């Protein structure tokens, strides 16, 4: 009997007895898996060219499993096939398989593994990575990102505006009505998606990019989008993934109704992985989807502007003010300022400082759950210095092999070290900690972000510029151990203890700093 380790992917191969004209539309194959406990799970198989159908499944219980297939219309090779396998405990050091698939925490504010271990979302935006990268380059990239502390890789699943066809001149599908899947396109992606997990990283595919042709959601009908998304869920749903249903779209108002229908049709009968949306910049769509059962966490995009309006939206706008609404959900900035991307207003490239500012603000103005980093040369997967396709005016992107070791990426490593050193999942926004907030809605550049735990044992403040922070320490448990963290170097500076009810802290220099205040046990 075949043995499969817990939380890894089992693959079964079925072969139909006939050739179908358009298997995506003409045939449905489902496989029912029965766990040792008697619980039954059903997943769809996917057509993989010719008469080959595959089913991928991730067992969540140790013991003997049984499976049975059914097809509509019935086909002797696809219908009534049965088998069994044995699931054994995972033995290894991959955190995804040691701890299991992602879930929401009990208070629905952050992510945890199946065994309850907190998971810090620290993603890289590699939109074109799975699509364009050579396999050996992709392995090198993932190895570096894992070493740097990243935990998630965001990418696009099909051809789209920045990648209209692959190196073979092929697209993910053809047509605009009753589309025809091109399995060869996806076969070339499978290994790279699996590699993300193999390196201990969560895969976060955008199923349906939405902005401008040839992006799927800009040209296809709802029925075609549903078929395409369900195909991708069947193909990669056994991996440790988080689904981003729509990418860079306008999901507000009446447009939200379309995406609600699509989400229900795609995930209504299979919701075993977390799901979110990736909206256009400065769009807040949480209220549109808050009551949807398939919508698990709030993704947003603060984007690539550097005007007062853009900064104000992040630090005084919805991310900072809407988190108390019920039911609660984790909140993650899926696309802040990209390093080396030109800002929309000033036309100057974003530096490592702008990246840090956006990341720390995003992590502290909402309950801390995670954040996404991006680099102009990584998202586009530039092979040479060039302006990304269909992104005129965004600036010259350096090649990916240079961008992967950028100053901003090094600062992400420091960021991960900082949050690993504290109980980050206990943090909630606490602007009341500041006796004086130097920023105003009209002048948001000096905004100091403040967060603390509900028990008062931990507080974190981020200032983008040196100076004095006036803190109401009466809101914390005294005595308080004071430490500074330099987000530019990753170095800690011990600053003694305080016991007074109000205190002024002066940064060690004029750069950006994190102030960490912890109650003494």
Helices and strands as residue ranges (DSSP letters): E 3-5, E 9-15, H 23-26, E 28-34, E 40-44, E 46-47, E 52-58, E 63-72, E 82-88, H 95-99, E 102-104, E 111-113, E 118-119, E 121-125, H 129-132, H 135-148, E 152-156, E 173-174, E 180-181, H 183-198, E 202-209, H 216-219, H 222-236, E 243-249, H 254-267, E 275-279, H 286-289, E 298-300, H 308-315, H 318-321, E 331-333, H 352-365, E 370-373, H 376-379, E 386-387, E 396-397, H 400-403, H 407-420, G 424-426, E 427-429, G 431-433, G 444-446, E 448-453, E 458-463, E 468-471, G 473-475, E 480-486, E 491-498, E 503-506, E 513-519
